[in-house]
Amino acid sequence: MTLVGTDTVTVSELDFLKYAASVIDTTSPRIVQNYFVWHLMMDQAGHMPRNFRVIKEQFEEVFLDVRILPPRPVRCGYYVNNNMPFVTSKLYIKSYFDDSARNQVLKIIYIEYFYFIL
């Protein structure tokens, strides 16, 4: 997408944007690139093979004073639940609710929907 002079752009944090632009303008492109690559790698390191995870864990221990991480299965569960909430909801509902509960919820949804549009 390309913006043209007649496009309207709403910026809620104009001071931050001005400051960020001035930092980028006065910083070497190589440093800016390294910054973004660093954040990408640190964000993804938890999902990579063990040797990458160990480096991230050591970094967090030193710089963030994080000493004990949740076990890997727990972290994987958090990841799935945060990134695929409909999948985990479906599994939960299938395990703990029967068809009659589903039908009751559908009735409530239909009643609320039709009440709202009337």
N, CA, C and O atoms as CSV, one atom per row, in Angstrom:
chain,resi,resn,atom,element,x,y,z
A,1,MET,N,N,0.844,-1.174,0.000
A,1,MET,CA,C,0.000,0.000,0.000
A,1,MET,C,C,0.893,1.241,0.000
A,1,MET,O,O,1.872,1.313,0.743
A,2,THR,N,N,0.561,2.171,-0.802
A,2,THR,CA,C,1.309,3.423,-0.893
A,2,THR,C,C,0.405,4.573,-0.487
A,2,THR,O,O,-0.733,4.675,-0.945
A,3,LEU,N,N,0.920,5.438,0.376
A,3,LEU,CA,C,0.155,6.612,0.792
A,3,LEU,C,C,0.410,7.750,-0.183
A,3,LEU,O,O,1.510,7.902,-0.715
A,4,VAL,N,N,-0.611,8.534,-0.401
A,4,VAL,CA,C,-0.477,9.736,-1.232
A,4,VAL,C,C,-0.803,10.950,-0.365
A,4,VAL,O,O,-1.285,10.808,0.759
A,5,GLY,N,N,-0.540,12.129,-0.889
A,5,GLY,CA,C,-0.710,13.358,-0.119
A,5,GLY,C,C,-2.105,13.617,0.394
A,5,GLY,O,O,-2.268,14.378,1.348
A,6,THR,N,N,-3.116,13.017,-0.201
A,6,THR,CA,C,-4.498,13.253,0.230
A,6,THR,C,C,-4.991,12.218,1.244
A,6,THR,O,O,-6.101,12.347,1.759
A,7,ASP,N,N,-4.178,11.188,1.541
A,7,ASP,CA,C,-4.570,10.162,2.511
A,7,ASP,C,C,-4.540,10.734,3.927
A,7,ASP,O,O,-3.670,11.535,4.270
A,8,THR,N,N,-5.496,10.310,4.733
A,8,THR,CA,C,-5.544,10.711,6.135
A,8,THR,C,C,-4.929,9.609,6.983
A,8,THR,O,O,-5.294,8.441,6.855
A,9,VAL,N,N,-4.003,9.981,7.842
A,9,VAL,CA,C,-3.356,9.034,8.744
A,9,VAL,C,C,-3.571,9.536,10.163
A,9,VAL,O,O,-3.258,10.687,10.467
A,10,THR,N,N,-4.098,8.690,11.028
A,10,THR,CA,C,-4.313,9.057,12.421
A,10,THR,C,C,-3.184,8.475,13.257
A,10,THR,O,O,-2.935,7.270,13.212
A,11,VAL,N,N,-2.507,9.312,14.008
A,11,VAL,CA,C,-1.402,8.884,14.867
A,11,VAL,C,C,-1.731,9.309,16.282
A,11,VAL,O,O,-1.879,10.501,16.552
A,12,SER,N,N,-1.847,8.350,17.192
A,12,SER,CA,C,-2.216,8.682,18.570
A,12,SER,C,C,-1.006,9.066,19.412
A,12,SER,O,O,-1.157,9.765,20.414
A,13,GLU,N,N,0.178,8.630,19.034
A,13,GLU,CA,C,1.392,8.935,19.801
A,13,GLU,C,C,2.382,9.683,18.917
A,13,GLU,O,O,3.430,9.145,18.559
A,14,LEU,N,N,2.056,10.905,18.570
A,14,LEU,CA,C,2.868,11.686,17.643
A,14,LEU,C,C,4.266,11.954,18.189
A,14,LEU,O,O,5.236,11.889,17.434
A,15,ASP,N,N,4.393,12.255,19.487
A,15,ASP,CA,C,5.717,12.514,20.065
A,15,ASP,C,C,6.627,11.291,19.940
A,15,ASP,O,O,7.804,11.416,19.604
A,16,PHE,N,N,6.075,10.117,20.209
A,16,PHE,CA,C,6.867,8.893,20.073
A,16,PHE,C,C,7.310,8.710,18.626
A,16,PHE,O,O,8.469,8.382,18.369
A,17,LEU,N,N,6.411,8.917,17.694
A,17,LEU,CA,C,6.738,8.741,16.285
A,17,LEU,C,C,7.840,9.709,15.846
A,17,LEU,O,O,8.751,9.320,15.116
A,18,LYS,N,N,7.759,10.959,16.285
A,18,LYS,CA,C,8.800,11.935,15.958
A,18,LYS,C,C,10.143,11.509,16.552
A,18,LYS,O,O,11.174,11.588,15.885
A,19,TYR,N,N,10.125,11.060,17.805
A,19,TYR,CA,C,11.357,10.635,18.464
A,19,TYR,C,C,11.942,9.414,17.758
A,19,TYR,O,O,13.145,9.359,17.500
A,20,ALA,N,N,11.089,8.431,17.445
A,20,ALA,CA,C,11.564,7.221,16.759
A,20,ALA,C,C,12.158,7.573,15.406
A,20,ALA,O,O,13.185,7.015,15.018
A,21,ALA,N,N,11.526,8.495,14.678
A,21,ALA,CA,C,12.047,8.906,13.372
A,21,ALA,C,C,13.399,9.580,13.526
A,21,ALA,O,O,14.299,9.352,12.717
A,22,SER,N,N,13.557,10.410,14.554
A,22,SER,CA,C,14.849,11.080,14.741
A,22,SER,C,C,15.934,10.084,15.127
A,22,SER,O,O,17.080,10.228,14.700
A,23,VAL,N,N,15.595,9.082,15.921
A,23,VAL,CA,C,16.582,8.052,16.279
A,23,VAL,C,C,16.991,7.268,15.037
A,23,VAL,O,O,18.176,7.011,14.826
A,24,ILE,N,N,16.022,6.891,14.221
A,24,ILE,CA,C,16.330,6.136,12.998
A,24,ILE,C,C,17.165,6.977,12.041
A,24,ILE,O,O,18.097,6.471,11.416
A,25,ASP,N,N,16.831,8.267,11.927
A,25,ASP,CA,C,17.569,9.148,11.018
A,25,ASP,C,C,19.016,9.355,11.446
A,25,ASP,O,O,19.886,9.553,10.598
A,26,THR,N,N,19.286,9.313,12.745
A,26,THR,CA,C,20.637,9.583,13.239
A,26,THR,C,C,21.414,8.324,13.589
A,26,THR,O,O,22.519,8.411,14.125
A,27,THR,N,N,20.862,7.172,13.299
A,27,THR,CA,C,21.511,5.904,13.623
A,27,THR,C,C,21.913,5.202,12.336
A,27,THR,O,O,21.212,5.260,11.326
A,28,SER,N,N,23.050,4.543,12.400
A,28,SER,CA,C,23.537,3.795,11.245
A,28,SER,C,C,22.492,2.762,10.804
A,28,SER,O,O,21.918,2.073,11.648
A,29,PRO,N,N,22.238,2.646,9.492
A,29,PRO,CA,C,21.284,1.634,9.013
A,29,PRO,C,C,21.654,0.221,9.471
A,29,PRO,O,O,20.773,-0.604,9.711
A,30,ARG,N,N,22.932,-0.051,9.590
A,30,ARG,CA,C,23.381,-1.373,10.047
A,30,ARG,C,C,22.928,-1.635,11.479
A,30,ARG,O,O,22.510,-2.747,11.803
A,31,ILE,N,N,23.008,-0.620,12.335
A,31,ILE,CA,C,22.577,-0.766,13.728
A,31,ILE,C,C,21.064,-0.946,13.792
A,31,ILE,O,O,20.579,-1.777,14.560
A,32,VAL,N,N,20.322,-0.197,13.015
A,32,VAL,CA,C,18.861,-0.333,12.980
A,32,VAL,C,C,18.492,-1.745,12.524
A,32,VAL,O,O,17.610,-2.382,13.101
A,33,GLN,N,N,19.168,-2.223,11.492
A,33,GLN,CA,C,18.912,-3.577,10.987
A,33,GLN,C,C,19.227,-4.610,12.068
A,33,GLN,O,O,18.436,-5.524,12.301
A,34,ASN,N,N,20.368,-4.469,12.724
A,34,ASN,CA,C,20.734,-5.405,13.789
A,34,ASN,C,C,19.716,-5.395,14.917
A,34,ASN,O,O,19.415,-6.442,15.489
A,35,TYR,N,N,19.185,-4.225,15.243
A,35,TYR,CA,C,18.170,-4.101,16.291
A,35,TYR,C,C,16.935,-4.930,15.955
A,35,TYR,O,O,16.431,-5.684,16.787
A,36,PHE,N,N,16.452,-4.778,14.712
A,36,PHE,CA,C,15.245,-5.513,14.326
A,36,PHE,C,C,15.500,-7.018,14.219
A,36,PHE,O,O,14.644,-7.820,14.595
A,37,VAL,N,N,16.651,-7.396,13.719
A,37,VAL,CA,C,16.988,-8.823,13.641
A,37,VAL,C,C,17.096,-9.404,15.048
A,37,VAL,O,O,16.609,-10.503,15.309
A,38,TRP,N,N,17.740,-8.658,15.958
A,38,TRP,CA,C,17.867,-9.104,17.352
A,38,TRP,C,C,16.490,-9.371,17.960
A,38,TRP,O,O,16.270,-10.419,18.566
A,39,HIS,N,N,15.568,-8.427,17.798
A,39,HIS,CA,C,14.238,-8.608,18.380
A,39,HIS,C,C,13.483,-9.766,17.720
A,39,HIS,O,O,12.771,-10.506,18.398
A,40,LEU,N,N,13.630,-9.921,16.435
A,40,LEU,CA,C,12.998,-11.048,15.754
A,40,LEU,C,C,13.544,-12.371,16.295
A,40,LEU,O,O,12.780,-13.284,16.608
A,41,MET,N,N,14.855,-12.463,16.401
A,41,MET,CA,C,15.467,-13.713,16.880
A,41,MET,C,C,15.097,-13.998,18.335
A,41,MET,O,O,14.802,-15.141,18.685
A,42,MET,N,N,15.110,-12.971,19.182
A,42,MET,CA,C,14.760,-13.187,20.584
A,42,MET,C,C,13.286,-13.579,20.723
A,42,MET,O,O,12.928,-14.366,21.599
A,43,ASP,N,N,12.447,-13.031,19.863
A,43,ASP,CA,C,11.038,-13.381,19.904
A,43,ASP,C,C,10.818,-14.829,19.484
A,43,ASP,O,O,9.955,-15.513,20.034
A,44,GLN,N,N,11.589,-15.293,18.519
A,44,GLN,CA,C,11.395,-16.637,17.980
A,44,GLN,C,C,12.269,-17.700,18.638
A,44,GLN,O,O,12.036,-18.891,18.430
A,45,ALA,N,N,13.259,-17.307,19.420
A,45,ALA,CA,C,14.203,-18.264,20.005
A,45,ALA,C,C,13.515,-19.319,20.862
A,45,ALA,O,O,13.965,-20.464,20.915
A,46,GLY,N,N,12.444,-18.948,21.523
A,46,GLY,CA,C,11.727,-19.913,22.359
A,46,GLY,C,C,11.087,-21.040,21.580
A,46,GLY,O,O,10.716,-22.061,22.158
A,47,HIS,N,N,10.951,-20.869,20.266
A,47,HIS,CA,C,10.327,-21.879,19.418
A,47,HIS,C,C,11.365,-22.637,18.586
A,47,HIS,O,O,11.014,-23.475,17.755
A,48,MET,N,N,12.621,-22.340,18.815
A,48,MET,CA,C,13.697,-22.946,18.019
A,48,MET,C,C,14.312,-24.120,18.761
A,48,MET,O,O,13.928,-24.411,19.894
A,49,PRO,N,N,15.269,-24.797,18.127
A,49,PRO,CA,C,15.941,-25.922,18.797
A,49,PRO,C,C,16.599,-25.502,20.116
A,49,PRO,O,O,16.820,-24.319,20.375
A,50,ARG,N,N,16.894,-26.481,20.912
A,50,ARG,CA,C,17.385,-26.273,22.281
A,50,ARG,C,C,18.579,-25.324,22.364
A,50,ARG,O,O,18.626,-24.495,23.273
A,51,ASN,N,N,19.543,-25.417,21.451
A,51,ASN,CA,C,20.719,-24.561,21.573
A,51,ASN,C,C,20.352,-23.074,21.493
A,51,ASN,O,O,21.004,-22.252,22.137
A,52,PHE,N,N,19.335,-22.717,20.727
A,52,PHE,CA,C,18.868,-21.338,20.672
A,52,PHE,C,C,18.121,-20.968,21.959
A,52,PHE,O,O,18.294,-19.876,22.499
A,53,ARG,N,N,17.298,-21.887,22.431
A,53,ARG,CA,C,16.540,-21.618,23.655
A,53,ARG,C,C,17.473,-21.400,24.845
A,53,ARG,O,O,17.221,-20.541,25.690
A,54,VAL,N,N,18.551,-22.184,24.906
A,54,VAL,CA,C,19.499,-22.055,26.017
A,54,VAL,C,C,20.128,-20.662,26.008
A,54,VAL,O,O,20.276,-20.045,27.062
A,55,ILE,N,N,20.496,-20.167,24.837
A,55,ILE,CA,C,21.084,-18.826,24.735
A,55,ILE,C,C,20.091,-17.782,25.228
A,55,ILE,O,O,20.457,-16.881,25.983
A,56,LYS,N,N,18.844,-17.900,24.806
A,56,LYS,CA,C,17.826,-16.933,25.245
A,56,LYS,C,C,17.612,-17.024,26.748
A,56,LYS,O,O,17.493,-15.998,27.417
A,57,GLU,N,N,17.563,-18.239,27.289
A,57,GLU,CA,C,17.359,-18.414,28.725
A,57,GLU,C,C,18.514,-17.821,29.515
A,57,GLU,O,O,18.294,-17.201,30.555
A,58,GLN,N,N,19.748,-18.001,29.038
A,58,GLN,CA,C,20.908,-17.418,29.717
A,58,GLN,C,C,20.839,-15.891,29.679
A,58,GLN,O,O,21.142,-15.226,30.669
A,59,PHE,N,N,20.444,-15.347,28.545
A,59,PHE,CA,C,20.303,-13.897,28.417
A,59,PHE,C,C,19.260,-13.376,29.398
A,59,PHE,O,O,19.508,-12.401,30.107
A,60,GLU,N,N,18.103,-14.016,29.444
A,60,GLU,CA,C,17.031,-13.572,30.334
A,60,GLU,C,C,17.440,-13.690,31.795
A,60,GLU,O,O,17.053,-12.860,32.617
A,61,GLU,N,N,18.216,-14.714,32.123
A,61,GLU,CA,C,18.669,-14.876,33.501
A,61,GLU,C,C,19.579,-13.720,33.913
A,61,GLU,O,O,19.467,-13.205,35.025
A,62,VAL,N,N,20.473,-13.313,33.023
A,62,VAL,CA,C,21.420,-12.253,33.355
A,62,VAL,C,C,20.771,-10.871,33.297
A,62,VAL,O,O,20.903,-10.082,34.233
A,63,PHE,N,N,20.078,-10.581,32.212
A,63,PHE,CA,C,19.581,-9.222,32.001
A,63,PHE,C,C,18.200,-8.965,32.581
A,63,PHE,O,O,17.888,-7.824,32.922
A,64,LEU,N,N,17.377,-9.975,32.701
A,64,LEU,CA,C,16.016,-9.777,33.196
A,64,LEU,C,C,15.791,-10.390,34.572
A,64,LEU,O,O,14.703,-10.289,35.140
A,65,ASP,N,N,16.835,-11.027,35.101
A,65,ASP,CA,C,16.773,-11.675,36.416
A,65,ASP,C,C,15.687,-12.744,36.475
A,65,ASP,O,O,15.051,-12.945,37.510
A,66,VAL,N,N,15.483,-13.435,35.335
A,66,VAL,CA,C,14.551,-14.550,35.275
A,66,VAL,C,C,15.336,-15.813,35.606
A,66,VAL,O,O,16.263,-16.178,34.883
A,67,ARG,N,N,14.968,-16.476,36.691
A,67,ARG,CA,C,15.758,-17.624,37.118
A,67,ARG,C,C,15.105,-18.971,36.781
A,67,ARG,O,O,15.787,-19.943,36.454
A,68,ILE,N,N,13.789,-19.006,36.868
A,68,ILE,CA,C,13.096,-20.274,36.627
A,68,ILE,C,C,12.021,-20.042,35.574
A,68,ILE,O,O,11.106,-19.243,35.768
A,69,LEU,N,N,12.145,-20.744,34.473
A,69,LEU,CA,C,11.128,-20.673,33.428
A,69,LEU,C,C,10.135,-21.804,33.625
A,69,LEU,O,O,10.494,-22.858,34.150
A,70,PRO,N,N,8.893,-21.602,33.212
A,70,PRO,CA,C,7.944,-22.721,33.271
A,70,PRO,C,C,8.462,-23.871,32.403
A,70,PRO,O,O,9.178,-23.636,31.430
A,71,PRO,N,N,8.111,-25.087,32.744
A,71,PRO,CA,C,8.548,-26.233,31.924
A,71,PRO,C,C,8.094,-26.068,30.474
A,71,PRO,O,O,7.091,-25.409,30.199
A,72,ARG,N,N,8.830,-26.663,29.566
A,72,ARG,CA,C,8.547,-26.506,28.140
A,72,ARG,C,C,7.114,-26.898,27.776
A,72,ARG,O,O,6.479,-26.173,27.011
A,73,PRO,N,N,6.567,-28.022,28.292
A,73,PRO,CA,C,5.167,-28.335,27.941
A,73,PRO,C,C,4.198,-27.230,28.357
A,73,PRO,O,O,3.218,-26.975,27.657
A,74,VAL,N,N,4.457,-26.577,29.480
A,74,VAL,CA,C,3.591,-25.481,29.929
A,74,VAL,C,C,3.724,-24.306,28.975
A,74,VAL,O,O,2.720,-23.708,28.586
A,75,ARG,N,N,4.961,-23.963,28.590
A,75,ARG,CA,C,5.163,-22.867,27.645
A,75,ARG,C,C,4.526,-23.180,26.300
A,75,ARG,O,O,3.960,-22.292,25.663
A,76,CYS,N,N,4.610,-24.425,25.861
A,76,CYS,CA,C,3.962,-24.812,24.598
A,76,CYS,C,C,2.445,-24.670,24.715
A,76,CYS,O,O,1.782,-24.221,23.780
A,77,GLY,N,N,1.906,-25.053,25.861
A,77,GLY,CA,C,0.470,-24.900,26.092
A,77,GLY,C,C,0.047,-23.444,26.049
A,77,GLY,O,O,-0.974,-23.113,25.447
A,78,TYR,N,N,0.827,-22.565,26.684
A,78,TYR,CA,C,0.545,-21.124,26.620
A,78,TYR,C,C,0.551,-20.649,25.173
A,78,TYR,O,O,-0.323,-19.893,24.748
A,79,TYR,N,N,1.551,-21.107,24.425
A,79,TYR,CA,C,1.686,-20.662,23.039
A,79,TYR,C,C,0.452,-21.064,22.229
A,79,TYR,O,O,-0.130,-20.242,21.521
A,80,VAL,N,N,0.064,-22.327,22.340
A,80,VAL,CA,C,-1.092,-22.811,21.576
A,80,VAL,C,C,-2.356,-22.070,22.009
A,80,VAL,O,O,-3.147,-21.648,21.166
A,81,ASN,N,N,-2.547,-21.912,23.305
A,81,ASN,CA,C,-3.757,-21.254,23.796
A,81,ASN,C,C,-3.810,-19.788,23.375
A,81,ASN,O,O,-4.885,-19.271,23.069
A,82,ASN,N,N,-2.654,-19.110,23.357
A,82,ASN,CA,C,-2.640,-17.698,22.975
A,82,ASN,C,C,-2.735,-17.496,21.469
A,82,ASN,O,O,-3.249,-16.469,21.026
A,83,ASN,N,N,-2.258,-18.438,20.677
A,83,ASN,CA,C,-2.232,-18.253,19.234
A,83,ASN,C,C,-3.325,-19.002,18.492
A,83,ASN,O,O,-3.583,-18.722,17.322
A,84,MET,N,N,-3.968,-19.946,19.155
A,84,MET,CA,C,-5.053,-20.703,18.528
A,84,MET,C,C,-6.190,-20.897,19.527
A,84,MET,O,O,-6.538,-22.031,19.856
A,85,PRO,N,N,-6.770,-19.804,20.010
A,85,PRO,CA,C,-7.762,-19.938,21.081
A,85,PRO,C,C,-9.000,-20.725,20.678
A,85,PRO,O,O,-9.610,-21.376,21.527
A,86,PHE,N,N,-9.391,-20.684,19.401
A,86,PHE,CA,C,-10.583,-21.429,18.994
A,86,PHE,C,C,-10.344,-22.931,19.048
A,86,PHE,O,O,-11.249,-23.700,19.372
A,87,VAL,N,N,-9.124,-23.344,18.731
A,87,VAL,CA,C,-8.790,-24.770,18.784
A,87,VAL,C,C,-8.864,-25.266,20.222
A,87,VAL,O,O,-9.482,-26.295,20.497
A,88,THR,N,N,-8.235,-24.538,21.139
A,88,THR,CA,C,-8.244,-24.994,22.527
A,88,THR,C,C,-9.647,-24.889,23.120
A,88,THR,O,O,-10.035,-25.723,23.938
A,89,SER,N,N,-10.408,-23.880,22.720
A,89,SER,CA,C,-11.792,-23.774,23.199
A,89,SER,C,C,-12.616,-24.963,22.742
A,89,SER,O,O,-13.398,-25.518,23.513
A,90,LYS,N,N,-12.441,-25.354,21.484
A,90,LYS,CA,C,-13.183,-26.501,20.941
A,90,LYS,C,C,-12.857,-27.764,21.730
A,90,LYS,O,O,-13.752,-28.535,22.075
A,91,LEU,N,N,-11.559,-27.975,22.016
A,91,LEU,CA,C,-11.165,-29.157,22.779
A,91,LEU,C,C,-11.761,-29.128,24.187
A,91,LEU,O,O,-12.223,-30.152,24.690
A,92,TYR,N,N,-11.751,-27.963,24.815
A,92,TYR,CA,C,-12.313,-27.831,26.155
A,92,TYR,C,C,-13.815,-28.114,26.135
A,92,TYR,O,O,-14.325,-28.875,26.958
A,93,ILE,N,N,-14.505,-27.501,25.199
A,93,ILE,CA,C,-15.952,-27.685,25.109
A,93,ILE,C,C,-16.299,-29.143,24.836
A,93,ILE,O,O,-17.232,-29.688,25.427
A,94,LYS,N,N,-15.543,-29.773,23.935
A,94,LYS,CA,C,-15.805,-31.179,23.602
A,94,LYS,C,C,-15.608,-32.077,24.820
A,94,LYS,O,O,-16.313,-33.074,24.979
A,95,SER,N,N,-14.650,-31.727,25.679
A,95,SER,CA,C,-14.367,-32.547,26.858
A,95,SER,C,C,-15.374,-32.354,27.985
A,95,SER,O,O,-15.674,-33.300,28.713
A,96,TYR,N,N,-15.903,-31.135,28.140
A,96,TYR,CA,C,-16.691,-30.841,29.328
A,96,TYR,C,C,-18.160,-30.528,29.088
A,96,TYR,O,O,-18.909,-30.351,30.048
A,97,PHE,N,N,-18.592,-30.456,27.836
A,97,PHE,CA,C,-19.986,-30.129,27.554
A,97,PHE,C,C,-20.584,-31.154,26.605
A,97,PHE,O,O,-19.916,-31.646,25.696
A,98,ASP,N,N,-21.859,-31.466,26.833
A,98,ASP,CA,C,-22.532,-32.405,25.940
A,98,ASP,C,C,-23.391,-31.624,24.929
A,98,ASP,O,O,-23.409,-30.394,24.939
A,99,ASP,N,N,-24.094,-32.352,24.067
A,99,ASP,CA,C,-24.888,-31.705,23.021
A,99,ASP,C,C,-26.016,-30.844,23.584
A,99,ASP,O,O,-26.363,-29.824,22.989
A,100,SER,N,N,-26.589,-31.234,24.713
A,100,SER,CA,C,-27.679,-30.430,25.265
A,100,SER,C,C,-27.162,-29.053,25.705
A,100,SER,O,O,-27.859,-28.052,25.539
A,101,ALA,N,N,-25.966,-28.999,26.255
A,101,ALA,CA,C,-25.385,-27.704,26.639
A,101,ALA,C,C,-25.148,-26.856,25.394
A,101,ALA,O,O,-25.378,-25.646,25.412
A,102,ARG,N,N,-24.695,-27.479,24.328
A,102,ARG,CA,C,-24.473,-26.765,23.064
A,102,ARG,C,C,-25.785,-26.175,22.553
A,102,ARG,O,O,-25.834,-25.018,22.133
A,103,ASN,N,N,-26.834,-26.969,22.592
A,103,ASN,CA,C,-28.139,-26.492,22.121
A,103,ASN,C,C,-28.665,-25.347,22.987
A,103,ASN,O,O,-29.265,-24.406,22.469
A,104,GLN,N,N,-28.447,-25.421,24.288
A,104,GLN,CA,C,-28.876,-24.338,25.177
A,104,GLN,C,C,-28.120,-23.042,24.848
A,104,GLN,O,O,-28.716,-21.965,24.818
A,105,VAL,N,N,-26.828,-23.148,24.605
A,105,VAL,CA,C,-26.034,-21.964,24.276
A,105,VAL,C,C,-26.491,-21.379,22.941
A,105,VAL,O,O,-26.596,-20.160,22.798
A,106,LEU,N,N,-26.761,-22.239,21.974
A,106,LEU,CA,C,-27.243,-21.737,20.685
A,106,LEU,C,C,-28.564,-20.994,20.838
A,106,LEU,O,O,-28.768,-19.963,20.199
A,107,LYS,N,N,-29.465,-21.504,21.678
A,107,LYS,CA,C,-30.726,-20.813,21.929
A,107,LYS,C,C,-30.476,-19.433,22.531
A,107,LYS,O,O,-31.097,-18.452,22.124
A,108,ILE,N,N,-29.575,-19.363,23.488
A,108,ILE,CA,C,-29.254,-18.079,24.121
A,108,ILE,C,C,-28.700,-17.106,23.085
A,108,ILE,O,O,-29.087,-15.938,23.049
A,109,ILE,N,N,-27.802,-17.592,22.252
A,109,ILE,CA,C,-27.197,-16.734,21.223
A,109,ILE,C,C,-28.271,-16.237,20.269
A,109,ILE,O,O,-28.312,-15.047,19.959
A,110,TYR,N,N,-29.132,-17.115,19.801
A,110,TYR,CA,C,-30.192,-16.710,18.875
A,110,TYR,C,C,-31.135,-15.707,19.526
A,110,TYR,O,O,-31.503,-14.710,18.904
A,111,ILE,N,N,-31.528,-15.960,20.770
A,111,ILE,CA,C,-32.437,-15.055,21.471
A,111,ILE,C,C,-31.783,-13.685,21.618
A,111,ILE,O,O,-32.416,-12.668,21.333
A,112,GLU,N,N,-30.523,-13.641,22.059
A,112,GLU,CA,C,-29.820,-12.371,22.232
A,112,GLU,C,C,-29.662,-11.655,20.895
A,112,GLU,O,O,-29.828,-10.438,20.815
A,113,TYR,N,N,-29.345,-12.405,19.853
A,113,TYR,CA,C,-29.132,-11.813,18.532
A,113,TYR,C,C,-30.416,-11.166,18.020
A,113,TYR,O,O,-30.410,-10.013,17.587
A,114,PHE,N,N,-31.519,-11.919,18.072
A,114,PHE,CA,C,-32.782,-11.393,17.565
A,114,PHE,C,C,-33.323,-10.282,18.447
A,114,PHE,O,O,-33.962,-9.354,17.951
A,115,TYR,N,N,-33.075,-10.364,19.741
A,115,TYR,CA,C,-33.498,-9.280,20.652
A,115,TYR,C,C,-32.719,-8.015,20.308
A,115,TYR,O,O,-33.277,-6.918,20.329
A,116,PHE,N,N,-31.431,-8.161,19.993
A,116,PHE,CA,C,-30.573,-7.003,19.692
A,116,PHE,C,C,-30.982,-6.322,18.390
A,116,PHE,O,O,-30.976,-5.094,18.309
A,117,ILE,N,N,-31.336,-7.101,17.375
A,117,ILE,CA,C,-31.657,-6.469,16.090
A,117,ILE,C,C,-33.080,-5.919,16.030
A,117,ILE,O,O,-33.401,-5.145,15.128
A,118,LEU,N,N,-33.942,-6.307,16.981
A,118,LEU,CA,C,-35.316,-5.776,17.001
A,118,LEU,C,C,-35.364,-4.435,17.569
A,118,LEU,O,O,-36.438,-3.842,17.661
